[in-house]
Amino acid sequence: MRKAFIAIAAFLVAATLMISFAWPPFYWAFIFIGPIILLGIYDLYQPKHSIVRNYPVIGRLRYLAEDLRPKVYQYFVESDTNGKPFSRLNRSLIYQRAKRENDTIPFGTQLDVYENGYEWLSHSIAAISHTELNEDPRVLVGGPECKQPYSASIYNISAMSFGSLSQNAILALNGGAKLGNFAHNTGEGGISDYHAGPGGDLIWQIGTGYFGCRHHDGTFNFEAFGEKARTEHVKMIEIKLSQGAKPGHGGILPAKKVSAEIARIRLVKEGFDVISPPSHSAFKTPLEMVDFVQKLRELSGGKPIGFKLCIGRRSEFFAICKAMSETGIYVDFITVDGGEGGTGAAPQEFSNAVGMPLREGIAFVYDVLTGFDLKQHIKIIASGKVASGFDLVKNIALGADLCNSARGMMFALGCIQALECNSNTCPTGVATQDASLMKGLVVEDKKVRVHNFHKLTVGSAVELLGAAGLHHTYQLTRAYINRRIAPNVMQSYMETFPYIPTGSLLKTPYPLRFELGMALSTSSSFNPTDYKISAVDYAHANSYHDNLPPAAQS
């Protein structure tokens, strides 16, 4: 192709010159031919792309095809049920509810009800009309030391920072929260004017970078925290230990998104990548962490203080619970993020292969809190792919008290799952700092859509509650959700995730599957103890596996 390009280019130049001698206006053909030939000459000698070097000009079609592939696949190839991360069925439901269009489906489910993983709710013959139920169920968040408990909706906006999202997106989200009386998590990027302006309730998230409450060296600034935490629109404070998109990895904001305004809000340098540290500098042990929680509660005037994490090394959560049990200092809520990730930009390995998925995370946290008899003081928030009423019901049945959603709310804003959140080229103006793109997102219209989506999704969950014959969300248990695990085997969540007795981790013998975590954990460190684990110990502590390894059988 290199030789062919040279020959074709030479022929085109010669032919154009010959024709132009006879008919001078044909010289204008060089306006079209010239740039293509010059591009081809550049391609011949550029060193970076082998295909373009070997196939001048034509090789560039590969990059066009790669760019168009996700769009072509989404609109012309994928079915209604196999799209990732959200199927077209899920996305269409959100769009319909946000626009208040017909959200019913005809002719039965498109899901394969005999496929492994299919889930359903056990309904009741004595079902209750949703008109007899509270259409806006609330949960009071606040433990014994909380002076300003917050009455939260069961469905709220999950953490998304200004910077990762555009100012118009933040304004619309918070405006929707104001209209619907639900909460909006700021994300770790701090409280911007766009979070505070519309007047919606805020959950102020504080990550390892301490944006908005930091000294110039990146350490925590208690004075700045106290000043902002006492403002009226901040209802709860959430300490981010880790997130599902990249557990064990600091937050990432690409340099192209770090404008002068974002630099001012976060107290960072403009035009540079902002990468939060992977862990906190304000505390290093579980005991120091609960002391930090107590300080924040005092400085905030007694508002609910909690933390967010994606479960990783389970012994660390045991260690936190031991610290709370020993000191009597309890967090007011725990947000459990699923390892399946979310809106945050993340290295592929972290999104795909790090962190416990949401279902297992919720069940684990609920069981450990119950075992330490701490659940009575602490509310659990499920944060993950929660986009329908059934998603709400499933997570609450597992042990959550309320749920947060990020991507669901982005779809309500008009997100089309273009998968360009990390490139500043979001075509709908949601995840970009490009002023020309964000103009496409009209705040007054989209805030109403966010409100509609929230209201109808909560309403759907209430209808499901009535179908199960229940009056309140706290009556949901794991027995109500069923899952196919084999062609002829079905289990309820209660069978898959069996409950443990209240207080059973406060004295020995511990439930078998928690013995290992209790042995490895201590309130004085997040690191495992030096307890020596034999194959017999490990197999004995892992009750989900009936067969011992050969080493343990001897």
C-alpha positions as CSV (number, residue, x, y, z in Angstrom):
1,M,0.0,0.0,0.0
2,R,2.9,2.4,0.6
3,K,4.0,2.0,-3.1
4,A,0.4,2.0,-4.2
5,F,-0.2,5.3,-2.4
6,I,2.9,6.9,-4.0
7,A,1.8,5.7,-7.4
8,I,-1.8,6.9,-7.0
9,A,-0.6,10.3,-5.6
10,A,1.8,10.8,-8.5
11,F,-0.9,9.9,-11.0
12,L,-3.4,12.3,-9.5
13,V,-1.0,15.2,-9.5
14,A,0.1,14.5,-13.0
15,A,-3.4,14.1,-14.3
16,T,-4.6,17.2,-12.6
17,L,-1.7,19.2,-14.0
18,M,-2.4,17.9,-17.6
19,I,-6.1,18.6,-17.4
20,S,-5.4,22.0,-15.9
21,F,-3.2,23.0,-18.9
22,A,-6.2,22.4,-21.2
23,W,-8.8,23.8,-18.8
24,P,-7.2,26.1,-16.1
25,P,-10.2,26.0,-13.7
26,F,-9.4,22.4,-13.0
27,Y,-6.5,23.7,-10.8
28,W,-9.2,24.0,-8.0
29,A,-9.1,20.2,-7.8
30,F,-6.0,20.6,-5.7
31,I,-8.2,21.9,-2.9
32,F,-9.5,18.4,-2.5
33,I,-6.5,16.3,-3.7
34,G,-3.8,18.3,-2.0
35,P,-4.8,17.8,1.7
36,I,-5.3,14.0,1.1
37,I,-1.8,13.7,-0.5
38,L,-0.2,15.8,2.2
39,L,-1.9,13.7,4.9
40,G,-0.7,10.5,3.1
41,I,2.9,11.8,3.0
42,Y,2.7,12.6,6.7
43,D,1.3,9.1,7.4
44,L,4.2,7.5,5.5
45,Y,6.8,9.0,7.8
46,Q,5.0,9.3,11.2
47,P,6.5,6.7,13.6
48,K,3.6,6.0,16.1
49,H,1.0,4.0,14.1
50,S,2.1,1.0,12.1
51,I,-1.2,0.5,10.3
52,V,-1.3,4.2,9.2
53,R,2.3,4.0,8.1
54,N,1.7,0.9,6.0
55,Y,-1.7,2.1,4.7
56,P,-1.6,5.8,4.3
57,V,-4.9,7.7,4.6
58,I,-7.0,4.4,4.3
59,G,-5.5,3.1,7.6
60,R,-7.2,6.0,9.4
61,L,-10.6,4.4,8.7
62,R,-9.7,1.9,11.5
63,Y,-9.9,4.6,14.1
64,L,-13.1,5.9,12.7
65,A,-14.6,2.4,12.9
66,E,-13.3,2.0,16.5
67,D,-15.0,5.3,17.4
68,L,-18.3,4.3,15.8
69,R,-18.3,0.7,17.1
70,P,-19.9,1.4,20.5
71,K,-22.6,3.6,18.9
72,V,-23.4,1.1,16.1
73,Y,-23.5,-1.8,18.6
74,Q,-25.8,0.1,21.0
75,Y,-28.3,1.1,18.4
76,F,-28.2,-1.7,15.8
77,V,-26.7,-4.9,17.4
78,E,-27.4,-5.3,21.1
79,S,-30.8,-6.7,22.2
80,D,-33.0,-5.0,24.8
81,T,-31.6,-7.2,27.5
82,N,-27.9,-7.7,26.9
83,G,-26.5,-4.1,27.0
84,K,-23.7,-3.3,29.5
85,P,-23.4,-1.9,32.1
86,F,-27.2,-1.1,31.8
87,S,-29.4,-2.9,29.2
88,R,-31.7,-0.9,26.9
89,L,-34.6,-2.3,28.9
90,N,-33.2,-0.6,32.1
91,R,-32.4,2.6,30.3
92,S,-35.7,2.9,28.6
93,L,-37.5,2.4,31.9
94,I,-35.6,5.3,33.4
95,Y,-36.2,7.6,30.4
96,Q,-39.9,6.8,30.4
97,R,-40.3,7.5,34.1
98,A,-38.2,10.7,33.8
99,K,-40.4,12.0,31.0
100,R,-43.6,10.6,32.6
101,E,-44.3,8.5,29.6
102,N,-45.9,5.0,29.6
103,D,-43.6,2.7,31.4
104,T,-45.6,-0.5,31.1
105,I,-44.5,-3.4,28.8
106,P,-46.7,-5.6,26.6
107,F,-46.7,-9.3,25.8
108,G,-44.8,-10.5,28.9
109,T,-41.2,-10.3,30.1
110,Q,-38.2,-10.4,27.7
111,L,-36.1,-11.9,30.5
112,D,-35.3,-15.6,30.4
113,V,-36.9,-16.7,33.7
114,Y,-35.2,-20.1,33.5
115,E,-31.7,-18.7,33.2
116,N,-29.4,-18.9,36.2
117,G,-29.4,-15.6,38.1
118,Y,-33.1,-14.7,37.4
119,E,-34.6,-13.1,40.5
120,W,-38.2,-12.5,41.6
121,L,-40.3,-11.3,44.6
122,S,-42.6,-13.6,46.5
123,H,-46.0,-11.9,46.3
124,S,-49.0,-12.5,48.6
125,I,-52.5,-13.5,48.1
126,A,-53.4,-11.0,50.7
127,A,-51.8,-8.1,48.8
128,I,-52.3,-4.5,49.9
129,S,-53.3,-1.7,47.5
130,H,-50.5,0.8,47.1
131,T,-53.1,3.5,47.7
132,E,-53.2,2.3,51.4
133,L,-49.5,2.7,51.8
134,N,-47.2,5.6,52.4
135,E,-46.1,6.8,48.9
136,D,-43.0,8.4,50.3
137,P,-41.5,6.1,52.9
138,R,-38.7,7.7,55.0
139,V,-35.9,6.4,57.2
140,L,-34.6,8.3,60.2
141,V,-30.8,8.4,60.2
142,G,-29.1,9.1,63.5
143,G,-27.8,7.1,66.4
144,P,-27.8,7.8,70.1
145,E,-25.2,10.6,69.9
146,C,-26.8,12.3,66.9
147,K,-28.5,15.6,67.8
148,Q,-29.8,16.4,64.3
149,P,-31.1,13.1,62.8
150,Y,-32.2,13.3,59.2
151,S,-35.4,11.9,57.8
152,A,-34.2,10.4,54.5
153,S,-36.0,9.1,51.4
154,I,-35.4,5.4,50.6
155,Y,-33.9,6.6,47.3
156,N,-31.3,9.3,46.9
157,I,-28.6,10.6,44.5
158,S,-25.3,8.8,45.0
159,A,-21.9,10.5,45.1
160,M,-20.9,12.4,41.9
161,S,-18.6,15.4,42.2
162,F,-18.7,18.7,40.4
163,G,-15.8,18.2,38.0
164,S,-16.7,14.7,37.1
165,L,-20.1,16.1,36.2
166,S,-20.9,19.5,34.7
167,Q,-22.3,22.4,36.5
168,N,-25.6,22.0,34.7
169,A,-25.8,18.4,35.7
170,I,-25.2,19.2,39.3
171,L,-27.8,22.0,39.3
172,A,-30.4,19.7,37.7
173,L,-29.7,16.9,40.2
174,N,-29.9,19.2,43.2
175,G,-32.9,20.9,41.8
176,G,-34.6,17.6,41.4
177,A,-33.7,16.6,45.0
178,K,-35.2,19.9,46.2
179,L,-38.5,19.2,44.2
180,G,-38.7,15.6,45.5
181,N,-37.4,16.1,49.0
182,F,-34.6,13.6,48.8
183,A,-30.8,13.9,49.3
184,H,-28.0,14.6,47.0
185,N,-24.5,13.3,47.8
186,T,-21.8,15.8,46.8
187,G,-19.1,13.3,45.9
188,E,-15.6,13.8,47.2
189,G,-15.0,17.0,45.2
190,G,-16.5,19.3,47.8
191,I,-19.6,21.5,48.0
192,S,-19.7,23.7,45.0
193,D,-22.0,26.7,44.4
194,Y,-24.1,24.4,42.1
195,H,-24.7,21.9,45.0
196,A,-25.7,24.7,47.4
197,G,-27.6,27.0,45.0
198,P,-30.9,25.1,44.3
199,G,-31.4,24.3,48.0
200,G,-31.7,20.5,47.9
201,D,-30.6,18.4,50.9
202,L,-26.9,17.5,50.8
203,I,-24.8,14.6,52.0
204,W,-21.3,16.0,52.1
205,Q,-18.8,13.4,51.2
206,I,-15.2,13.7,52.4
207,G,-12.6,11.6,50.6
208,T,-9.0,11.1,51.2
209,G,-8.1,14.4,49.4
210,Y,-10.3,16.4,51.9
211,F,-11.4,18.7,49.2
212,G,-13.1,21.8,50.6
213,C,-11.7,21.1,54.1
214,R,-8.0,20.8,53.6
215,H,-4.8,22.6,54.3
216,H,-2.5,23.4,51.4
217,D,-0.4,20.3,52.2
218,G,-3.5,18.1,51.8
219,T,-4.1,17.4,55.5
220,F,-7.5,17.7,57.1
221,N,-8.7,21.2,58.2
222,F,-11.1,20.9,61.1
223,E,-11.9,24.6,61.2
224,A,-12.9,24.7,57.5
225,F,-14.9,21.5,58.0
226,G,-16.9,22.9,61.0
227,E,-17.7,26.1,59.1
228,K,-19.2,24.2,56.1
229,A,-20.7,21.3,58.0
230,R,-22.9,23.6,60.1
231,T,-24.6,25.1,57.0
232,E,-28.3,24.4,56.8
233,H,-28.3,22.5,53.5
234,V,-25.8,19.9,54.7
235,K,-27.8,17.1,56.4
236,M,-25.3,14.3,56.7
237,I,-21.5,13.8,56.4
238,E,-20.0,10.8,54.7
239,I,-16.3,9.8,55.1
240,K,-15.3,7.9,51.9
241,L,-13.0,5.0,52.8
242,S,-13.2,3.4,49.3
243,Q,-15.6,3.3,46.3
244,G,-16.8,0.5,44.1
245,A,-15.4,1.9,40.9
246,K,-11.8,1.7,42.2
247,P,-11.6,0.3,45.7
248,G,-8.1,0.8,47.2
249,H,-7.3,3.5,44.6
250,G,-7.6,7.3,45.0
251,G,-10.2,9.3,43.0
252,I,-9.2,10.5,39.6
253,L,-10.1,13.8,37.9
254,P,-8.3,14.2,34.6
255,A,-6.4,17.5,34.0
256,K,-8.6,18.5,31.2
257,K,-11.5,18.7,33.6
258,V,-9.6,20.8,36.3
259,S,-10.8,24.3,35.5
260,A,-9.9,27.4,37.5
261,E,-13.3,27.1,39.2
262,I,-12.8,23.5,40.2
263,A,-9.2,24.3,41.4
264,R,-10.7,27.0,43.6
265,I,-13.4,24.7,45.1
266,R,-11.0,21.8,45.7
267,L,-7.9,23.9,46.6
268,V,-5.8,22.2,44.0
269,K,-3.7,23.3,40.9
270,E,-5.6,24.2,37.7
271,G,-4.9,22.0,34.7
272,F,-3.3,19.1,36.5
273,D,-4.6,15.6,37.2
274,V,-6.2,15.5,40.6
275,I,-5.5,12.1,42.2
276,S,-6.7,11.5,45.8
277,P,-4.5,9.5,48.1
278,P,-5.6,5.8,48.4
279,S,-6.0,6.1,52.2
280,H,-6.7,8.7,54.8
281,S,-4.1,10.8,56.6
282,A,-6.4,11.9,59.5
283,F,-6.5,8.4,61.0
284,K,-4.5,5.2,60.7
285,T,-6.3,2.7,62.9
286,P,-10.0,1.8,63.6
287,L,-9.8,3.4,67.1
288,E,-8.4,6.6,65.5
289,M,-11.2,6.5,63.0
290,V,-14.0,6.4,65.5
291,D,-12.3,9.3,67.3
292,F,-12.3,11.2,64.0
293,V,-16.0,10.4,63.6
294,Q,-16.7,11.8,67.1
295,K,-14.8,15.0,66.3
296,L,-16.7,15.5,63.1
297,R,-20.0,14.9,64.9
298,E,-19.2,17.6,67.4
299,L,-17.9,20.1,64.9
300,S,-21.1,19.6,62.7
301,G,-23.4,20.3,65.6
302,G,-24.5,16.7,66.0
303,K,-25.4,15.8,62.4
304,P,-25.3,12.2,61.2
305,I,-21.8,11.0,60.4
306,G,-21.1,7.8,58.5
307,F,-18.6,6.3,56.1
308,K,-18.7,4.7,52.7
309,L,-16.7,1.7,51.6
310,C,-16.6,-1.2,49.2
311,I,-15.9,-4.4,51.2
312,G,-12.4,-5.7,50.5
313,R,-10.4,-7.5,53.3
314,R,-13.3,-8.5,55.6
315,S,-11.1,-8.4,58.7
316,E,-11.0,-4.6,58.4
317,F,-14.7,-4.3,58.8
318,F,-14.6,-6.6,61.8
319,A,-11.9,-4.3,63.2
320,I,-14.1,-1.2,62.8
321,C,-17.0,-2.9,64.5
322,K,-14.7,-3.9,67.4
323,A,-13.6,-0.3,67.7
324,M,-17.2,0.9,67.8
325,S,-18.2,-1.8,70.3
326,E,-15.2,-1.0,72.6
327,T,-15.5,2.8,72.6
328,G,-19.3,3.2,72.4
329,I,-18.8,5.6,69.5
330,Y,-21.0,4.6,66.6
331,V,-21.3,5.9,63.1
332,D,-24.9,6.8,62.2
333,F,-24.8,5.2,58.8
334,I,-22.7,3.0,56.5
335,T,-22.8,3.3,52.7
336,V,-21.9,0.0,51.1
337,D,-20.7,0.4,47.5
338,G,-20.6,-2.5,45.1
339,G,-17.3,-3.6,43.5
340,E,-19.1,-3.6,40.1
341,G,-18.2,0.1,40.0
342,G,-20.1,3.3,39.1
343,T,-19.6,6.7,37.4
344,G,-16.0,7.2,38.6
345,A,-13.2,7.0,36.1
346,A,-11.0,4.0,37.1
347,P,-8.3,1.7,35.9
348,Q,-9.9,-1.3,34.1
349,E,-8.4,-3.8,36.5
350,F,-9.9,-2.0,39.5
351,S,-13.4,-1.8,38.0
352,N,-13.4,-5.4,36.8
353,A,-11.5,-7.3,39.5
354,V,-11.3,-5.5,42.8
355,G,-13.9,-5.3,45.6
356,M,-16.9,-7.3,46.8
357,P,-20.1,-7.0,44.7
358,L,-23.0,-5.1,46.2
359,R,-25.3,-8.0,47.1
360,E,-22.6,-9.8,49.1
361,G,-21.4,-6.5,50.6
362,I,-24.8,-5.5,51.9
363,A,-25.5,-9.0,53.4
364,F,-22.0,-9.1,55.0
365,V,-22.2,-5.6,56.6
366,Y,-25.7,-6.3,57.9
367,D,-24.7,-9.6,59.4
368,V,-21.6,-8.3,61.1
369,L,-23.4,-5.3,62.6
370,T,-26.1,-7.6,63.8
371,G,-23.5,-9.9,65.3
372,F,-22.0,-7.0,67.3
373,D,-25.5,-5.8,68.2
374,L,-24.7,-2.5,66.4
375,K,-27.4,-2.6,63.7
376,Q,-29.9,-0.9,66.1
377,H,-27.8,2.2,66.0
378,I,-26.6,2.3,62.4
379,K,-28.5,2.6,59.1
380,I,-27.1,0.9,55.9
381,I,-27.2,2.6,52.5
382,A,-26.9,0.5,49.4
383,S,-25.0,2.3,46.6
384,G,-24.9,0.6,43.2
385,K,-26.9,-0.3,40.2
386,V,-30.2,0.7,41.8
387,A,-32.5,1.9,38.9
388,S,-35.9,0.3,39.5
389,G,-38.4,-0.4,42.3
390,F,-37.3,-4.0,42.3
391,D,-33.6,-3.0,42.8
392,L,-34.7,-1.0,45.8
393,V,-36.7,-3.9,47.2
394,K,-33.9,-6.4,46.7
395,N,-31.3,-4.3,48.5
396,I,-33.6,-3.5,51.4
397,A,-34.5,-7.1,51.7
398,L,-30.8,-8.0,52.0
399,G,-30.4,-5.5,54.9
400,A,-30.1,-2.0,53.5
401,D,-32.4,0.7,55.0
402,L,-32.2,3.0,51.9
403,C,-30.5,3.2,48.6
404,N,-28.4,5.6,46.5
405,S,-28.1,5.7,42.7
406,A,-25.6,7.6,40.5
407,R,-26.0,6.1,37.0
408,G,-29.8,5.9,37.3
409,M,-29.9,9.6,38.0
410,M,-27.5,10.3,35.1
411,F,-29.9,8.5,32.8
412,A,-32.7,10.7,34.1
413,L,-30.6,13.7,33.1
414,G,-30.4,12.4,29.5
415,C,-27.2,10.2,29.7
416,I,-27.1,7.8,26.7
417,Q,-24.4,5.5,28.0
418,A,-21.9,6.8,25.5
419,L,-19.1,5.6,27.8
420,E,-17.2,8.9,27.5
421,C,-17.4,10.0,31.1
422,N,-13.6,10.1,31.5
423,S,-12.8,12.0,28.2
424,N,-14.6,15.3,28.7
425,T,-16.5,14.7,25.5
426,C,-19.9,13.6,27.0
427,P,-22.4,14.3,24.1
428,T,-25.3,15.0,26.5
429,G,-23.4,17.6,28.6
430,V,-23.6,15.4,31.8
431,A,-20.0,14.4,32.4
432,T,-18.0,17.2,30.9
433,Q,-16.5,20.6,31.6
434,D,-16.8,21.6,28.0
435,A,-19.1,24.7,28.0
436,S,-20.3,24.1,24.5
437,L,-21.5,20.6,25.4
438,M,-23.0,21.3,28.7
439,K,-25.3,23.9,27.0
440,G,-27.3,20.9,25.7
441,L,-28.4,20.1,29.2
442,V,-31.2,22.5,30.2
443,V,-31.5,22.6,33.9
444,E,-35.1,23.6,34.2
445,D,-36.2,20.6,32.1
446,K,-33.8,18.0,33.5
447,K,-34.4,18.8,37.2
448,V,-38.1,17.9,36.7
449,R,-37.1,14.7,35.0
450,V,-34.9,13.8,38.0
451,H,-37.8,14.4,40.3
452,N,-40.2,12.4,38.1
453,F,-37.8,9.4,38.0
454,H,-37.3,9.4,41.8
455,K,-41.0,9.7,42.5
456,L,-42.1,6.9,40.1
457,T,-39.3,4.6,41.1
458,V,-40.1,4.9,44.8
459,G,-43.8,4.5,43.9
460,S,-42.9,1.3,42.1
461,A,-41.1,0.0,45.2
462,V,-44.1,0.8,47.3
463,E,-46.4,-1.1,44.9
464,L,-44.1,-4.1,45.1
465,L,-44.2,-3.8,48.9
466,G,-48.0,-4.0,48.7
467,A,-47.8,-6.9,46.4
468,A,-45.8,-8.8,49.0
469,G,-48.5,-8.0,51.6
470,L,-46.3,-5.6,53.6
471,H,-46.9,-2.1,54.9
472,H,-43.3,-0.9,55.6
473,T,-39.9,-1.4,54.1
474,Y,-38.4,-2.6,57.3
475,Q,-40.7,-5.7,57.1
476,L,-38.8,-6.9,54.0
477,T,-36.5,-9.8,54.8
478,R,-34.3,-12.0,52.7
479,A,-37.1,-14.6,52.5
480,Y,-39.0,-12.4,50.0
481,I,-36.4,-12.5,47.2
482,N,-35.8,-15.6,45.2
483,R,-33.0,-16.5,42.8
484,R,-32.5,-19.3,40.3
485,I,-29.1,-20.9,40.9
486,A,-29.5,-24.0,38.6
487,P,-32.1,-25.2,36.1
488,N,-34.0,-27.0,38.9
489,V,-32.7,-25.2,42.0
490,M,-34.1,-22.0,43.5
491,Q,-33.1,-20.3,46.7
492,S,-34.4,-17.4,48.7
493,Y,-31.9,-14.8,49.7
494,M,-32.3,-16.1,53.2
495,E,-30.9,-19.5,52.1
496,T,-28.1,-17.9,50.1
497,F,-27.2,-15.4,52.9
498,P,-28.4,-16.9,56.2
499,Y,-28.9,-14.5,59.1
500,I,-26.9,-14.8,62.3
501,P,-28.3,-14.2,65.8
502,T,-28.1,-10.7,67.3
503,G,-25.0,-10.3,69.5
504,S,-23.5,-13.6,68.4
505,L,-20.1,-11.9,67.7
506,L,-19.8,-10.5,71.2
507,K,-18.8,-13.8,72.7
508,T,-17.5,-17.2,71.7
509,P,-18.3,-19.5,70.0
510,Y,-18.8,-17.3,67.0
511,P,-20.9,-18.4,64.0
512,L,-18.6,-20.6,61.8
513,R,-18.2,-18.3,58.8
514,F,-17.2,-15.4,60.9
515,E,-14.5,-17.1,63.0
516,L,-11.7,-16.3,60.6
517,G,-12.6,-12.6,60.5
518,M,-12.8,-12.3,64.2
519,A,-9.5,-14.1,64.7
520,L,-7.7,-11.8,62.2
521,S,-9.1,-8.5,63.4
522,T,-8.2,-6.0,66.1
523,S,-9.5,-2.5,67.0
524,S,-5.9,-1.2,67.1
525,S,-5.1,-1.8,63.4
526,F,-6.6,-2.3,60.0
527,N,-4.0,-4.9,59.3
528,P,-4.7,-8.6,60.1
529,T,-3.2,-9.9,63.3
530,D,-0.3,-12.4,63.2
531,Y,-2.7,-15.3,63.9
532,K,-1.4,-18.4,62.0
533,I,-4.1,-19.8,59.8
534,S,-3.9,-23.5,59.0
535,A,-5.8,-25.2,56.2
536,V,-8.1,-26.8,58.8
537,D,-8.8,-23.4,60.4
538,Y,-9.6,-21.8,57.0
539,A,-11.9,-24.6,55.9
540,H,-13.7,-24.6,59.2
541,A,-14.3,-20.9,59.1
542,N,-15.6,-20.9,55.5
543,S,-19.0,-22.6,55.9
544,Y,-20.0,-21.9,52.3
545,H,-17.8,-24.7,51.2
546,D,-18.7,-28.2,52.5
547,N,-15.7,-30.0,51.1
548,L,-12.4,-29.6,52.9
549,P,-9.2,-29.3,50.9
550,P,-7.0,-32.4,50.9
551,A,-4.6,-30.9,53.4
552,A,-7.4,-30.3,55.8
553,Q,-8.8,-33.9,55.5
554,S,-5.6,-35.5,56.7
